Amino acid sequence: MTIQICTIKERDCLDYKKIRLEMVNLYPQYFDVDRAKLNSLTDEEWMLNVIDTIQNSNNRKFLAYDKDRCIGMISCEITNNIMTIGSFYVVLDYRRKGIGKKLMDKCFELSETRGCDVCKLWVSTVNKSALGWYKRLGFQSTEPPILKKFDH
């Protein structure tokens, strides 16, 4: 298995749409989004979202691929030297294979080049496995938002 982590490009729009919808529809309890609205967006509206991300230097979306299959995604935003992780997802049959770590590392690399002091994210307190995983990555809080301080 050769996994590639890529910064999202316009050509990845439909892959992003598919994985984002899979994420919010499979785990509605963890995502505070209007699922009906997301599910009704046209391909053109998804493309505009991707283009907006590409053009905004403070936002990034990374996709993980196993050959031609999109198997994971993460989004992050930088404001005032703080990186905020937005959406983060790895498809079920690819979990516990290091893909989530690779996606997170991509955001951490970006945080280093941009001089971020801290990374924060929100995770449901009932999602104990995710909380444990984030703690192993260096996040320190147990109540949202959870934080990781950088020593760049």
C-alpha positions as CSV (number, residue, x, y, z in Angstrom):
1,M,0.0,0.0,0.0
2,T,1.5,3.3,-1.1
3,I,-0.3,6.3,0.4
4,Q,0.0,9.8,-1.0
5,I,-1.0,12.9,0.9
6,C,-1.8,15.8,-1.5
7,T,-2.9,19.4,-1.1
8,I,-6.4,19.6,-2.7
9,K,-6.6,20.8,-6.3
10,E,-9.6,21.6,-8.5
11,R,-9.4,18.1,-10.1
12,D,-9.9,16.6,-6.6
13,C,-13.3,18.2,-6.1
14,L,-15.5,15.1,-6.6
15,D,-13.2,13.0,-4.4
16,Y,-13.5,15.7,-1.7
17,K,-17.3,15.8,-2.0
18,K,-17.5,12.0,-1.7
19,I,-15.4,11.7,1.3
20,R,-16.8,14.7,3.1
21,L,-20.4,13.4,2.6
22,E,-19.4,10.0,3.7
23,M,-17.9,11.5,6.9
24,V,-20.9,13.6,7.9
25,N,-23.5,11.0,6.9
26,L,-21.7,8.2,8.7
27,Y,-21.0,10.2,11.9
28,P,-23.7,12.9,12.2
29,Q,-23.3,12.9,16.0
30,Y,-19.8,14.3,15.7
31,F,-20.3,17.0,13.1
32,D,-22.3,20.1,13.6
33,V,-23.3,20.7,10.0
34,D,-26.5,20.9,8.0
35,R,-26.3,17.5,6.4
36,A,-29.4,18.1,4.2
37,K,-27.7,21.2,2.8
38,L,-24.4,19.5,2.2
39,N,-26.1,16.6,0.5
40,S,-28.0,18.9,-1.8
41,L,-25.0,21.0,-3.0
42,T,-24.3,20.7,-6.7
43,D,-20.9,19.7,-8.1
44,E,-20.4,23.3,-9.0
45,E,-21.0,24.5,-5.5
46,W,-18.4,21.9,-4.2
47,M,-16.0,23.2,-6.8
48,L,-16.4,26.8,-5.6
49,N,-15.6,25.6,-2.0
50,V,-12.5,23.9,-3.3
51,I,-11.4,26.9,-5.3
52,D,-12.0,29.2,-2.3
53,T,-9.7,26.9,-0.2
54,I,-7.0,27.0,-2.9
55,Q,-7.1,30.8,-3.2
56,N,-7.1,31.4,0.6
57,S,-3.6,31.1,1.9
58,N,-4.8,30.6,5.5
59,N,-6.9,27.5,4.6
60,R,-5.7,24.1,3.5
61,K,-7.4,20.8,2.7
62,F,-5.3,17.6,2.3
63,L,-6.5,14.4,0.8
64,A,-5.0,10.9,1.3
65,Y,-5.0,8.5,-1.7
66,D,-4.3,4.8,-2.1
67,K,-3.7,4.7,-5.8
68,D,-6.8,6.4,-7.3
69,R,-9.0,6.0,-4.2
70,C,-9.5,8.9,-1.8
71,I,-9.3,7.4,1.6
72,G,-8.9,10.4,4.0
73,M,-9.1,14.1,4.4
74,I,-8.2,16.9,6.8
75,S,-8.8,20.6,6.7
76,C,-7.0,23.3,8.7
77,E,-7.1,27.1,9.0
78,I,-4.5,29.5,10.4
79,T,-5.5,32.6,12.2
80,N,-3.2,34.7,14.4
81,N,-0.5,31.9,14.6
82,I,-3.1,29.4,15.7
83,M,-3.9,26.4,13.6
84,T,-7.4,25.0,13.8
85,I,-8.1,21.5,12.5
86,G,-11.6,21.4,11.0
87,S,-12.8,18.2,9.3
88,F,-10.7,15.1,9.7
89,Y,-11.6,11.6,8.5
90,V,-10.2,8.3,7.3
91,V,-12.4,5.7,5.7
92,L,-13.1,2.7,8.0
93,D,-11.1,0.0,6.2
94,Y,-8.0,2.2,6.2
95,R,-8.0,3.1,9.9
96,R,-5.1,2.1,12.2
97,K,-2.7,2.1,9.3
98,G,-1.0,5.4,10.0
99,I,-3.0,7.4,7.5
100,G,-4.5,9.7,10.1
101,K,-1.1,10.4,11.4
102,K,0.2,11.3,8.0
103,L,-2.7,13.7,7.4
104,M,-2.1,15.3,10.8
105,D,1.6,15.5,10.2
106,K,0.9,17.4,6.9
107,C,-1.0,20.1,9.0
108,F,1.8,20.1,11.6
109,E,4.4,20.7,8.8
110,L,2.3,23.6,7.5
111,S,2.0,25.0,11.1
112,E,5.8,25.0,11.3
113,T,6.4,26.9,8.1
114,R,3.7,29.4,9.1
115,G,5.1,29.9,12.6
116,C,2.0,28.7,14.5
117,D,2.3,28.5,18.3
118,V,-0.6,26.1,18.9
119,C,-3.0,23.8,17.2
120,K,-6.5,23.3,18.3
121,L,-9.4,21.1,17.4
122,W,-12.8,20.1,18.6
123,V,-13.7,16.5,19.3
124,S,-16.7,15.1,21.1
125,T,-15.9,14.1,24.7
126,V,-17.8,10.8,24.1
127,N,-15.4,9.9,21.3
128,K,-12.9,8.3,23.7
129,S,-10.8,6.6,21.1
130,A,-10.2,9.9,19.2
131,L,-9.4,11.7,22.5
132,G,-6.8,9.0,23.3
133,W,-5.3,9.2,19.8
134,Y,-5.0,13.0,20.0
135,K,-3.4,12.8,23.4
136,R,-0.8,10.4,21.9
137,L,-0.1,13.1,19.3
138,G,0.6,15.6,22.0
139,F,-2.7,17.3,22.4
140,Q,-3.1,18.2,26.1
141,S,-6.7,19.1,26.9
142,T,-9.6,16.7,27.5
143,E,-12.4,19.3,27.0
144,P,-13.0,20.9,23.6
145,P,-11.1,22.6,22.1
146,I,-8.1,20.4,22.8
147,L,-4.7,22.0,22.3
148,K,-1.2,21.1,21.1
149,K,1.6,23.6,21.7
150,F,4.4,23.8,19.2
151,D,8.1,24.2,20.0
152,H,9.2,25.2,16.5
